[in-house]
Amino acid sequence: MQQAPVRIAFKFQAILFHRHFRGCSRILVPGDHFGKSERKDGVNQTMDRTDMLFGNMNDHMASKSLLFSAGIRMMAAAAIVFSLFGCAASQRQVGKPDDQAWVHFTCRLPNGETAISTYKDGNDDPPQKSLIYIPRKANTPIKISTFNKSFEAPDYAGRGFEDEVSFQLSKTLGGRKVGEKYSVEITSEKRTEKRAGEYSMVIARVRERPREMRFTRDEYQARTKNNSPEIGRSFIFDPAIPGRIDSVSETEVVVRFFADPGQEVFTPFGKGTVRVLPNKYEIVINAQVGTLVRTGGWIGRISAVDEWNISIDYSHPFGWEKLQCDVLIEPAGQEGPKREASKRE
């Protein structure tokens, strides 16, 4: 009399385990369902094996049926938890609008240079970085919501480079599962101008830098986050021309900067050449038309260069380029900006 509930529990467990190992291995997209005949055949095969098992066990159950029944109930309960939670954790999809996922990506320009990456080293081996690349201090995946048409307005024109990359990648998440890796090409559209030249900027091609700066102690500490002034300590006004403290008194801190005539230095707009004058330095930027540049969170392309000025066009979020992106949707339980993610499996 005790065999019936035991048999039911064991069959229920078999169904659940069949569902986990067979049903969860398939990716379901909207409108797709696991085939009824396929599922029925699989479950029936599992139940047939269960029937054979019970057939062999009938002679041994009489004296232990109550204990065995309780054990089977516990196994069935464990199967429920394993099936529901194990399946969801390992095969969760990111498909509905506004679904969120932690995403790692590295996007490269057509010439192979890295433009943006969520990895500390840009995921390059060997590293090839473009002028617009900004390194991260750690591996930091970004939380991206699956594409929703409402995202396209009203802040489209104001999205910076990283936000635009995230937005374009959000369009590629539908139907994919957590833990999936894939490659995709993304692009963007020109920003709509309310007035001519709204997204253009002109900067000086020749930059002036001091050879010496003087501060009161309070001014110096305010600019250096309360660092105490010490002779020889470095001071950065422009990374292209480093400086250091030359003298310190009770009332004044004197900083001197050092560069050689004709020295080549790096600037965000291209390489520059140093000219040394009696009371200042000049950095002449050797800008090239067509070069991609980055100003804060915005990407631009140098559109014109003359003796004194550089014109930059910021009207396209990607500087009129297409990006090839390698993407990883982070596995459940490993997401979050504080986690030092593994770069490659």
C-alpha positions as CSV (number, residue, x, y, z in Angstrom):
1,M,0.0,0.0,0.0
2,Q,3.0,2.3,0.5
3,Q,4.3,1.9,-3.0
4,A,1.8,4.3,-4.8
5,P,3.0,7.6,-3.2
6,V,6.6,6.6,-3.5
7,R,6.1,5.8,-7.1
8,I,4.4,9.1,-7.8
9,A,7.1,11.1,-6.0
10,F,9.8,9.2,-7.9
11,K,8.1,9.9,-11.3
12,F,7.7,13.6,-10.4
13,Q,11.4,13.8,-9.6
14,A,12.2,12.1,-13.0
15,I,10.1,14.6,-14.8
16,L,11.8,17.5,-13.1
17,F,15.3,16.2,-13.8
18,H,14.4,15.5,-17.4
19,R,13.2,19.1,-17.7
20,H,16.4,20.5,-16.3
21,F,18.8,18.4,-18.4
22,R,16.8,18.4,-21.6
23,G,14.4,21.4,-21.6
24,C,16.8,24.0,-20.2
25,S,19.5,23.3,-22.7
26,R,17.4,24.9,-25.4
27,I,17.2,28.6,-26.0
28,L,13.6,29.8,-26.2
29,V,12.7,33.0,-28.1
30,P,9.3,34.8,-28.0
31,G,6.7,32.6,-29.6
32,D,8.8,29.4,-29.4
33,H,7.8,26.5,-27.3
34,F,9.5,23.3,-26.4
35,G,8.0,20.6,-28.7
36,K,5.2,18.7,-27.0
37,S,6.0,15.4,-28.7
38,E,9.7,15.7,-28.0
39,R,9.1,16.6,-24.4
40,K,6.6,13.8,-24.0
41,D,8.9,11.2,-25.5
42,G,11.8,12.3,-23.3
43,V,9.7,12.2,-20.1
44,N,8.2,8.8,-21.0
45,Q,11.6,7.4,-21.5
46,T,12.7,8.7,-18.1
47,M,9.5,7.3,-16.6
48,D,10.0,3.9,-18.2
49,R,13.5,3.7,-16.6
50,T,11.8,4.6,-13.3
51,D,9.2,1.8,-13.8
52,M,12.1,-0.7,-14.3
53,L,13.8,0.6,-11.2
54,F,10.6,0.1,-9.2
55,G,10.1,-3.3,-10.6
56,N,13.5,-4.4,-9.3
57,M,12.8,-2.7,-5.9
58,N,9.4,-4.2,-5.1
59,D,10.9,-7.1,-3.2
60,H,12.8,-4.8,-0.9
61,M,10.3,-2.2,0.0
62,A,7.9,-3.9,2.4
63,S,9.8,-3.3,5.6
64,K,11.2,0.1,4.6
65,S,8.4,1.7,2.7
66,L,7.6,4.5,5.1
67,L,11.3,5.5,5.5
68,F,11.8,5.2,1.8
69,S,8.7,7.2,1.0
70,A,9.9,10.1,3.2
71,G,13.3,10.0,1.6
72,I,11.8,10.2,-1.9
73,R,9.7,13.2,-0.9
74,M,12.9,14.9,0.2
75,M,14.5,14.0,-3.1
76,A,11.5,15.3,-5.0
77,A,11.6,18.6,-3.1
78,A,15.3,18.9,-3.8
79,A,14.6,18.2,-7.5
80,I,12.1,21.1,-7.6
81,V,14.7,23.6,-6.2
82,F,17.4,22.3,-8.5
83,S,15.2,22.4,-11.5
84,L,13.7,25.9,-10.9
85,F,16.7,27.7,-9.6
86,G,19.5,25.8,-11.3
87,C,17.9,26.2,-14.7
88,A,17.1,29.9,-14.2
89,A,20.6,30.7,-13.0
90,S,22.4,28.9,-15.8
91,Q,20.1,29.6,-18.8
92,R,18.3,32.9,-17.9
93,Q,17.5,34.9,-21.0
94,V,17.8,38.6,-21.7
95,G,15.0,39.2,-24.2
96,K,12.2,41.4,-23.0
97,P,12.3,45.2,-23.3
98,D,13.9,46.7,-20.1
99,D,15.4,43.4,-19.0
100,Q,18.8,44.2,-17.5
101,A,22.2,42.5,-17.7
102,W,25.8,43.1,-16.7
103,V,27.7,43.2,-20.0
104,H,31.5,43.2,-20.8
105,F,32.6,44.5,-24.2
106,T,35.5,45.6,-26.2
107,C,34.8,47.7,-29.3
108,R,37.4,48.3,-32.0
109,L,37.7,50.7,-35.0
110,P,38.0,49.3,-38.5
111,N,41.8,49.7,-38.3
112,G,41.8,47.3,-35.3
113,E,42.6,49.9,-32.6
114,T,40.6,49.6,-29.4
115,A,38.1,52.5,-29.0
116,I,36.4,51.5,-25.7
117,S,36.5,48.5,-23.4
118,T,35.1,47.5,-20.0
119,Y,38.4,45.6,-19.3
120,K,41.3,47.1,-17.5
121,D,43.8,46.5,-20.3
122,G,41.3,46.9,-23.1
123,N,41.3,43.1,-23.7
124,D,44.2,43.6,-26.2
125,D,47.2,41.3,-26.8
126,P,49.3,43.1,-27.8
127,P,47.6,46.4,-26.9
128,Q,46.6,48.7,-29.7
129,K,44.8,51.8,-28.4
130,S,43.3,54.7,-30.4
131,L,43.4,58.3,-29.3
132,I,39.8,58.1,-28.1
133,Y,40.5,55.1,-25.7
134,I,40.4,55.8,-22.0
135,P,41.7,53.0,-19.8
136,R,39.8,51.7,-16.8
137,K,41.2,51.1,-13.3
138,A,39.5,47.6,-13.1
139,N,37.4,45.2,-15.1
140,T,34.0,46.8,-14.7
141,P,31.0,45.4,-16.6
142,I,28.2,47.9,-17.5
143,K,24.5,47.4,-16.7
144,I,22.6,47.5,-19.9
145,S,18.8,47.3,-20.4
146,T,17.4,45.4,-23.4
147,F,16.4,47.8,-26.2
148,N,13.3,49.9,-25.7
149,K,12.2,52.3,-28.4
150,S,11.5,54.9,-25.7
151,F,15.2,55.2,-25.2
152,E,15.6,57.0,-28.5
153,A,14.1,60.2,-27.2
154,P,14.4,62.8,-25.8
155,D,18.1,62.5,-24.8
156,Y,19.5,61.0,-28.0
157,A,21.5,64.1,-29.0
158,G,23.1,64.4,-25.5
159,R,24.3,60.8,-25.2
160,G,28.1,60.6,-24.8
161,F,30.3,57.9,-26.4
162,E,30.0,55.2,-23.7
163,D,26.2,55.8,-23.3
164,E,25.8,55.5,-27.1
165,V,27.8,52.3,-27.3
166,S,25.6,50.9,-24.5
167,F,22.5,52.0,-26.2
168,Q,23.5,50.4,-29.5
169,L,24.5,47.2,-27.8
170,S,21.1,47.0,-26.0
171,K,19.6,46.4,-29.4
172,T,21.6,43.2,-29.8
173,L,20.7,41.5,-26.4
174,G,17.2,40.2,-27.4
175,G,17.0,36.4,-27.4
176,R,20.5,35.9,-25.9
177,K,21.2,34.1,-22.7
178,V,23.4,34.9,-19.7
179,G,26.9,33.7,-20.1
180,E,26.8,34.1,-23.9
181,K,29.7,35.5,-25.9
182,Y,29.1,37.1,-29.4
183,S,30.6,39.6,-31.8
184,V,28.5,42.4,-33.5
185,E,29.0,45.5,-35.5
186,I,27.3,48.7,-34.3
187,T,27.0,52.2,-35.7
188,S,24.9,55.3,-34.9
189,E,23.2,58.2,-36.6
190,K,24.2,61.8,-37.0
191,R,22.9,64.1,-34.3
192,T,20.1,66.4,-35.4
193,E,21.3,70.1,-35.4
194,K,18.9,72.8,-34.3
195,R,21.3,75.3,-35.8
196,A,24.3,75.2,-38.1
197,G,27.5,74.3,-36.4
198,E,25.9,73.3,-33.2
199,Y,28.2,70.3,-32.8
200,S,31.3,71.9,-34.1
201,M,34.2,73.4,-32.1
202,V,37.3,75.4,-32.9
203,I,40.4,75.2,-30.6
204,A,43.8,76.8,-30.7
205,R,46.4,74.8,-32.5
206,V,49.2,76.6,-30.6
207,R,48.9,76.1,-26.8
208,E,50.8,78.3,-24.3
209,R,52.2,76.8,-21.1
210,P,54.0,78.6,-18.3
211,R,57.6,78.0,-17.4
212,E,57.0,78.9,-13.8
213,M,54.0,79.1,-11.4
214,R,53.8,80.7,-8.0
215,F,51.3,79.9,-5.3
216,T,50.6,80.7,-1.7
217,R,50.7,77.7,0.6
218,D,46.9,77.7,0.8
219,E,46.5,77.9,-3.0
220,Y,49.0,75.1,-3.5
221,Q,47.3,72.8,-1.0
222,A,43.9,73.6,-2.5
223,R,45.1,72.5,-5.9
224,T,46.8,69.4,-4.7
225,K,44.2,68.1,-2.2
226,N,46.2,69.2,0.9
227,N,49.6,67.8,-0.2
228,S,52.3,69.4,1.8
229,P,54.8,71.4,-0.4
230,E,58.2,69.8,-0.6
231,I,61.1,70.7,-2.8
232,G,61.4,68.3,-5.7
233,R,57.8,67.1,-5.5
234,S,56.1,66.7,-8.9
235,F,53.3,69.1,-10.0
236,I,51.2,68.5,-13.1
237,F,49.6,71.4,-14.9
238,D,49.7,69.8,-18.4
239,P,50.9,66.2,-18.6
240,A,52.8,67.2,-21.8
241,I,55.2,69.4,-19.8
242,P,55.8,68.1,-16.2
243,G,56.8,70.4,-13.4
244,R,58.2,70.1,-9.9
245,I,58.5,72.3,-6.8
246,D,61.7,74.5,-7.0
247,S,61.4,76.4,-3.7
248,V,59.2,76.7,-0.6
249,S,59.0,79.5,1.9
250,E,56.5,80.4,4.6
251,T,54.4,82.4,2.2
252,E,55.1,81.0,-1.3
253,V,55.5,77.8,-3.3
254,V,57.4,78.1,-6.7
255,V,56.9,75.4,-9.4
256,R,59.0,75.2,-12.5
257,F,58.3,73.3,-15.7
258,F,60.8,71.6,-17.9
259,A,60.8,70.8,-21.7
260,D,63.5,70.8,-24.4
261,P,63.2,72.8,-27.6
262,G,61.7,70.7,-30.4
263,Q,60.6,68.0,-27.9
264,E,57.7,65.9,-29.2
265,V,54.8,65.5,-26.7
266,F,51.4,63.8,-26.8
267,T,48.1,65.8,-26.8
268,P,44.5,64.5,-27.2
269,F,44.4,66.1,-30.6
270,G,47.7,64.7,-32.0
271,K,51.4,64.9,-31.4
272,G,52.8,68.3,-30.6
273,T,56.2,70.0,-30.8
274,V,57.5,72.2,-28.0
275,R,58.8,75.7,-28.6
276,V,60.8,77.4,-25.8
277,L,60.3,81.2,-25.3
278,P,61.8,83.4,-22.6
279,N,58.8,83.3,-20.3
280,K,56.6,80.5,-21.6
281,Y,56.4,77.3,-23.7
282,E,54.3,76.8,-26.8
283,I,53.0,73.5,-28.0
284,V,52.3,73.4,-31.7
285,I,49.8,70.6,-32.3
286,N,50.5,68.7,-35.5
287,A,46.8,67.9,-36.1
288,Q,45.7,65.9,-39.1
289,V,42.3,66.2,-40.8
290,G,40.2,63.0,-40.2
291,T,41.8,62.1,-36.9
292,L,39.3,60.9,-34.2
293,V,39.6,62.8,-30.9
294,R,37.9,62.7,-27.6
295,T,36.7,65.6,-25.5
296,G,35.3,64.5,-22.2
297,G,32.6,61.9,-23.1
298,W,32.3,63.0,-26.7
299,I,33.9,61.7,-29.8
300,G,34.8,64.1,-32.7
301,R,36.7,64.1,-35.9
302,I,39.1,66.8,-37.0
303,S,37.5,68.5,-40.0
304,A,40.0,71.4,-40.7
305,V,43.4,72.6,-39.6
306,D,45.1,76.0,-40.3
307,E,48.1,77.8,-38.9
308,W,46.4,78.7,-35.6
309,N,43.2,76.7,-35.3
310,I,41.8,73.1,-35.3
311,S,38.1,72.6,-36.2
312,I,36.4,69.5,-34.8
313,D,33.1,68.0,-35.8
314,Y,31.1,66.3,-33.0
315,S,27.9,65.7,-34.9
316,H,28.3,61.9,-35.0
317,P,28.5,59.9,-31.7
318,F,31.1,57.5,-33.2
319,G,32.9,60.0,-35.4
320,W,31.3,58.5,-38.5
321,E,32.9,55.1,-37.8
322,K,31.5,51.6,-37.3
323,L,32.6,49.6,-34.3
324,Q,33.3,45.9,-34.1
325,C,32.4,44.7,-30.6
326,D,33.2,41.5,-28.7
327,V,30.5,41.1,-26.0
328,L,30.0,38.9,-23.0
329,I,26.8,38.8,-21.0
330,E,27.9,38.1,-17.5
331,P,26.8,34.9,-15.7
332,A,24.4,35.2,-12.8
333,G,26.1,35.8,-9.5
334,Q,29.2,37.3,-11.1
335,E,27.8,40.7,-12.0
336,G,28.6,44.1,-10.5
337,P,31.0,46.9,-11.0
338,K,33.0,46.0,-7.9
339,R,33.9,42.5,-9.2
340,E,37.2,41.9,-10.8
341,A,35.9,39.9,-13.8
342,S,37.8,37.3,-15.6
343,K,38.8,38.6,-19.0
344,R,38.9,35.3,-20.9
345,E,37.7,31.8,-20.0
